[in-house]
Amino acid sequence: MALREVPPPLTRRGIPLERDLRVLALGSFANRFGAGAVMTTSALYFTRQVGFSAAEVALALSVAAIVGIVVQVPAGHLGDTHGPRRVLTFCMTGAAITSALPVLARTPWQLAVLLGLLALFERSAGSVQQGVIAQLATGGRGVLFKAYLRAVTNTAIGLGSVFGGAALVIDEPWAYVSVFVLNAVFTGFAAWNTTRLPDLPPYRRAAGEPRLAVLRDWPYVVVVAVTGLFSLHFFVMELGLALYISERTSAPPVMVAALLIINTACVAVFQVRLSRRADSVEAGAKALVRGAVWIAAGFAIVSLADRGDATFAVVVLVAGSLVHVVGEMIGSGGQWGLQMGLAPHERQGQYQGFAGLGFSVIAVVGPPVVTLLCVDMGETGWLILAALMLAIALVSVPVARWALASRERYGVLTHSG
């Protein structure tokens, strides 16, 4: 049996060894730093300072989410066929120009239009960047670099939220507006930073080849459906856990923030290490199963939090969250291994844009499902979610083998990340 090739080291002292990967990491940090500041403050700015209702803000955000769903695949395809780096620069420049515009909204429809315009550029840039990553992080390092970027972006969001928190303390209109301007400046830097990347060649479509071939690639469609369903656990811990803490446990509400900090710190420190064994399609499916076991165990522990007093609830919530985040990191590596490993190398933008649809669709349908199970059903709902995560992950193993066999059968060239 041939020995499996070990990919070259990705980083030294936490910094990517390759220049192009350093450029990508720096741009991602700048972009998410500004986003972290805005995420902390935007909802309160529009409700407390502008005077919109929570429902009006939620509707505007839903419109932006729908725009993001619609543009992901076409944007990825545009990047593949017109040069990923050039399209990425254009999209990031558009995001920089539009990122501060929502502060001008004075009616709900204006907010919806401006957030939708921003989502058009942001989500397009996100799709195109996935293709850029797949083309630059070669030699089996695609999954590891995605893990590294997740650690970087989590850190950036956490640091950015500090600035957002300062605006909340000041609680004056100028402070909130300055956060949006800060985001625009950092996004502008990220846009300029993309010009330092190599000018990647566009993909030339063969005669008779469909424009959006991914839509006819049924094995990949099924894989994206599976990985999208697996993403439900993110919404469980971000939305369901917060509602569960406030509605069904004796734990203080501040535990929501504390658990978020714990999760962010763990991802920043351990994500790369726990993604090392997911750098192929089969390894990705196995990582999804390992991650699901940890996630299910975390859910089962959290489900006990409503059985005791505040101290008991805090201990159980921290323990369950720590167990869950291990599964989150392992499972994320598994998702990347499947999504990147099954995509043709020359069409990574289109395929990774489609892969992002799995998460985007769950972002629309997940919140009501999570609320029903975590809050309305309590312990039983958490156990149902635990079983669901295990079932989804177990299905991924035969699905991955089927998808991989379809590539070998028809000679489809893929890049394993």
C-alpha positions in Angstrom: 0.0 0.0 0.0 1.4 3.4 -1.0 2.0 5.8 1.7 -0.3 8.8 1.8 1.4 12.0 0.7 1.8 14.4 3.6 1.0 18.0 2.5 3.8 20.6 3.2 3.4 22.8 6.3 0.8 25.6 6.0 2.1 28.0 8.6 5.1 28.9 10.7 4.4 30.6 14.1 0.8 31.2 13.0 1.6 32.9 9.7 1.1 31.2 6.3 4.4 30.3 4.6 3.1 31.2 1.1 2.8 34.9 0.2 -0.6 34.4 -1.6 -2.1 32.7 1.4 -0.8 35.5 3.6 -2.5 38.0 1.4 -5.8 36.1 1.6 -5.6 35.8 5.4 -4.9 39.5 5.8 -7.8 40.5 3.6 -10.2 38.1 5.5 -9.1 39.5 8.8 -9.7 43.1 7.8 -13.1 42.3 6.2 -14.4 40.3 9.2 -13.0 42.8 11.7 -15.3 45.5 10.3 -18.1 43.0 10.1 -17.7 42.0 13.7 -18.2 45.7 14.8 -21.3 46.1 12.7 -22.9 42.8 13.8 -22.6 43.9 17.4 -24.4 47.2 16.8 -26.6 47.2 13.7 -29.8 45.8 15.2 -29.8 48.2 18.1 -28.9 51.1 15.9 -31.9 50.5 13.6 -34.3 49.9 16.4 -33.2 52.4 19.1 -31.7 55.2 17.0 -33.7 55.1 13.7 -36.9 53.8 15.2 -37.6 50.6 13.2 -39.4 47.8 14.8 -37.6 44.5 15.4 -40.0 42.9 12.8 -39.0 45.5 10.2 -35.3 44.9 10.7 -35.8 41.2 10.5 -37.7 41.5 7.3 -34.9 43.6 5.8 -32.4 41.1 6.8 -34.5 38.3 5.3 -34.5 40.2 2.0 -30.7 40.5 2.1 -30.5 36.7 2.9 -32.6 35.9 -0.2 -30.4 38.1 -2.4 -27.4 36.2 -1.1 -29.0 32.9 -2.0 -29.8 34.0 -5.5 -26.3 35.4 -6.4 -24.0 32.7 -4.9 -23.8 30.3 -7.8 -23.9 32.9 -10.7 -21.1 34.8 -8.9 -19.0 31.8 -8.5 -19.5 30.9 -12.2 -18.6 34.5 -13.2 -15.4 34.2 -11.2 -14.5 30.9 -12.9 -15.1 32.3 -16.4 -13.8 35.9 -16.1 -10.8 35.3 -13.8 -11.4 34.7 -10.1 -9.1 37.4 -8.8 -10.5 40.2 -11.1 -14.1 39.4 -10.2 -13.2 39.2 -6.5 -11.6 42.7 -6.6 -14.8 44.0 -8.3 -17.1 42.4 -5.8 -15.0 43.5 -2.8 -14.9 47.1 -4.1 -18.7 47.1 -4.5 -19.0 45.8 -0.9 -16.7 48.6 0.3 -18.8 51.2 -1.4 -22.1 49.9 -0.2 -21.2 48.8 3.4 -21.9 52.1 5.0 -25.0 53.0 3.0 -27.5 51.2 5.3 -27.0 54.0 7.9 -28.8 56.3 5.5 -32.1 54.3 5.6 -35.0 56.1 7.1 -37.8 53.7 6.0 -37.9 49.9 6.2 -38.0 49.5 2.4 -34.9 51.7 2.1 -33.2 49.5 4.6 -34.2 46.3 2.7 -32.9 47.8 -0.6 -29.6 48.9 0.9 -28.9 45.7 2.8 -29.9 43.7 -0.3 -27.4 45.7 -2.4 -24.7 45.1 0.2 -25.5 41.4 0.2 -25.3 41.3 -3.6 -21.6 42.3 -3.4 -20.7 40.5 -0.1 -22.1 37.1 -0.9 -20.8 37.3 -4.5 -17.3 38.1 -3.1 -17.6 35.2 -0.6 -18.4 32.7 -3.4 -15.6 33.9 -5.7 -13.1 33.8 -2.8 -13.9 30.1 -2.2 -12.7 29.5 -5.8 -9.6 31.6 -5.3 -8.8 29.6 -2.1 -9.2 26.3 -3.9 -6.9 27.4 -6.7 -4.2 28.9 -4.4 -4.2 26.4 -1.5 -3.0 23.5 -3.5 -1.1 20.3 -2.5 -3.8 19.0 -0.1 -3.9 22.2 2.0 -7.3 23.5 1.0 -9.1 22.2 4.1 -6.3 23.2 6.4 -6.3 26.7 5.0 -10.1 27.0 5.3 -9.6 25.9 8.9 -6.9 28.5 9.4 -9.1 31.2 7.9 -12.0 30.3 10.2 -9.7 30.8 13.2 -8.5 34.1 11.7 -12.0 35.4 11.0 -13.3 34.3 14.4 -10.5 36.3 16.0 -11.2 39.3 13.8 -15.0 39.2 14.6 -14.2 39.0 18.3 -11.9 42.0 18.2 -14.2 44.0 16.0 -17.1 43.4 18.4 -15.0 45.2 21.0 -15.3 48.4 18.9 -19.0 47.7 18.4 -19.4 47.3 22.2 -17.8 50.7 22.7 -20.5 52.2 20.5 -23.1 50.5 22.5 -21.7 52.0 25.7 -21.6 55.5 24.2 -25.1 55.0 22.7 -25.0 58.1 20.5 -25.9 58.2 16.8 -22.4 59.3 15.8 -20.9 56.3 17.6 -23.1 53.9 15.7 -22.4 55.6 12.3 -18.7 55.5 13.0 -18.9 51.7 13.2 -20.4 51.5 9.8 -17.7 53.9 8.4 -15.1 51.7 10.1 -16.5 48.7 8.4 -16.3 50.5 5.0 -12.7 51.5 5.6 -11.6 47.9 6.5 -13.6 46.5 3.6 -11.9 49.0 1.3 -8.5 47.8 2.5 -9.6 44.2 1.9 -10.7 45.1 -1.7 -7.3 46.8 -2.3 -5.6 43.8 -0.8 -7.1 41.4 -3.5 -5.1 43.3 -6.1 -1.9 41.7 -4.6 -3.1 38.2 -5.5 -2.0 36.6 -8.8 -4.2 37.1 -11.8 -5.7 33.6 -12.1 -6.7 32.5 -15.6 -10.4 32.1 -16.5 -11.9 28.7 -17.2 -12.8 28.2 -20.9 -16.1 26.3 -21.2 -16.0 23.4 -23.7 -18.5 23.4 -26.6 -21.9 22.1 -25.4 -21.0 22.3 -21.7 -23.8 23.8 -19.6 -23.0 27.2 -18.0 -24.0 26.0 -14.5 -22.8 22.4 -14.7 -23.1 22.0 -10.9 -26.9 22.1 -11.2 -26.7 18.8 -13.2 -24.1 17.2 -11.0 -26.6 15.3 -8.8 -24.0 13.6 -6.6 -22.7 17.0 -5.6 -26.2 18.4 -5.1 -26.9 15.6 -2.7 -23.6 16.1 -0.9 -24.5 19.8 -0.5 -27.9 18.9 0.9 -26.3 16.7 3.5 -23.6 19.2 4.5 -26.3 21.9 4.6 -28.5 19.9 7.0 -25.4 19.3 9.1 -25.0 23.0 9.4 -28.2 23.1 11.5 -26.1 22.7 14.6 -24.7 26.2 14.1 -28.1 27.7 14.5 -28.9 25.4 17.4 -26.0 26.9 19.4 -26.4 30.5 18.2 -30.1 30.9 18.3 -31.6 27.9 20.0 -29.2 27.9 23.0 -29.8 31.6 23.6 -33.6 31.2 23.7 -33.3 28.0 25.7 -31.1 29.7 28.4 -33.6 32.6 28.8 -36.8 30.6 28.5 -36.2 27.3 30.2 -33.1 27.5 32.5 -32.2 29.3 35.7 -28.8 30.5 34.2 -28.2 34.2 34.0 -28.7 35.7 30.5 -25.0 36.8 30.4 -24.2 33.1 29.8 -25.2 33.7 26.2 -22.2 36.0 25.7 -19.9 33.9 27.9 -20.6 30.8 25.8 -20.0 32.7 22.6 -16.6 33.9 23.9 -15.7 30.3 24.8 -16.7 29.1 21.3 -14.8 31.8 19.6 -11.6 31.2 21.6 -11.7 27.5 21.1 -12.1 27.8 17.3 -9.3 30.4 17.1 -6.9 28.0 19.0 -7.9 24.5 17.8 -9.7 24.7 14.5 -6.6 24.0 12.3 -5.4 21.1 14.5 -8.8 19.4 14.5 -9.2 19.7 10.7 -5.9 17.9 9.7 -7.6 14.5 9.1 -10.3 15.8 6.7 -8.2 16.5 3.5 -10.0 14.1 1.2 -13.6 13.1 0.3 -13.6 9.8 2.3 -11.7 11.4 5.2 -14.2 14.3 5.1 -17.2 12.0 5.5 -15.5 10.2 8.4 -14.7 13.5 10.0 -18.4 14.4 9.7 -19.3 11.3 11.7 -16.8 12.0 14.4 -17.9 15.5 14.7 -21.6 14.5 14.9 -20.8 12.2 17.8 -19.3 15.1 19.7 -22.1 17.4 18.7 -24.8 14.9 19.7 -23.1 14.4 23.1 -23.0 18.2 23.6 -26.7 18.5 22.8 -27.5 15.7 25.3 -25.5 17.5 28.0 -27.1 20.9 27.3 -30.6 19.3 27.5 -30.1 18.7 31.2 -29.6 22.4 32.0 -33.3 23.0 32.9 -33.2 20.3 35.7 -31.4 22.3 38.4 -30.6 25.7 39.9 -28.5 28.5 38.3 -25.2 27.0 39.3 -26.1 23.6 38.0 -27.3 25.2 34.7 -24.1 27.2 34.3 -21.9 24.1 34.8 -24.0 22.0 32.4 -24.1 24.7 29.7 -20.4 25.2 29.8 -19.7 21.5 29.7 -22.1 20.9 26.8 -20.8 23.9 24.8 -17.2 22.7 25.2 -18.1 19.2 24.0 -20.1 20.7 21.1 -17.4 23.0 19.9 -15.0 20.0 19.5 -17.6 18.4 17.2 -18.1 21.8 15.4 -14.5 22.0 14.5 -14.1 18.4 13.4 -17.3 18.5 11.5 -16.4 21.8 9.7 -13.2 20.1 8.4 -15.4 17.3 7.2 -17.7 19.6 5.3 -14.8 21.4 3.6 -13.2 18.1 2.7 -16.4 16.9 0.9 -17.3 20.2 -0.7 -13.8 21.0 -2.1 -12.7 17.4 -2.8 -15.7 16.7 -5.1 -15.5 19.9 -7.1 -13.7 20.1 -10.5 -10.6 22.2 -9.9 -11.2 24.6 -12.8 -14.8 25.3 -11.6 -14.3 25.7 -7.9 -15.9 29.1 -7.8 -19.2 27.8 -9.3 -19.1 24.7 -7.1 -18.2 26.4 -3.9 -20.9 29.0 -4.5 -23.4 26.2 -4.8 -21.9 24.6 -1.7 -22.7 27.8 0.2 -26.4 27.5 -0.7 -26.7 24.6 1.8 -25.9 26.9 4.7 -27.9 29.8 3.2 -31.1 27.7 2.9 -30.7 26.4 6.4 -30.3 30.0 7.6 -33.8 30.6 6.3 -35.6 27.4 7.5 -33.5 26.6 10.5 -34.6 29.3 13.0 -38.2 28.1 13.4 -37.2 24.5 13.5 -34.5 25.2 16.2 -37.0 27.3 18.2 -39.5 24.5 18.2 -37.1 21.8 19.3 -34.9 23.7 21.7 -37.4 25.9 23.4 -40.9 24.5 22.9 -39.9 20.8 23.4 -37.0 21.3 25.8 -35.0 18.2 26.7 -36.9 16.0 24.2 -36.1 18.5 21.4 -32.4 18.6 22.2 -32.3 14.8 22.1 -34.1 14.7 18.8 -31.5 17.1 17.4 -28.7 14.9 18.7 -30.2 11.9 16.9 -30.7 14.0 13.8 -27.1 15.1 13.7 -25.9 11.5 14.0 -28.3 10.3 11.2 -27.2 13.1 8.8 -23.5 12.3 9.4 -24.0 8.6 8.9 -25.8 9.2 5.6 -22.8 11.2 4.4 -20.5 8.2 4.3 -22.4 6.2 1.5 -23.3 9.5 -0.2 -19.6 10.5 -0.4 -18.6 7.1 -1.8 -21.3 7.3 -4.4 -20.3 10.8 -5.4 -16.6 9.8 -5.5 -17.4 6.8 -7.7 -19.3 9.0 -10.1 -16.2 11.1 -10.6 -14.0 8.0 -11.2 -16.6 6.5 -13.5 -16.8 9.5 -15.8 -13.3 10.7 -15.4 -14.2 14.0 -13.8 -11.0 15.6 -12.5 -11.3 17.0 -8.9 -9.0 18.7 -6.5 -9.0 17.4 -3.0 -8.1 20.7 -1.4 
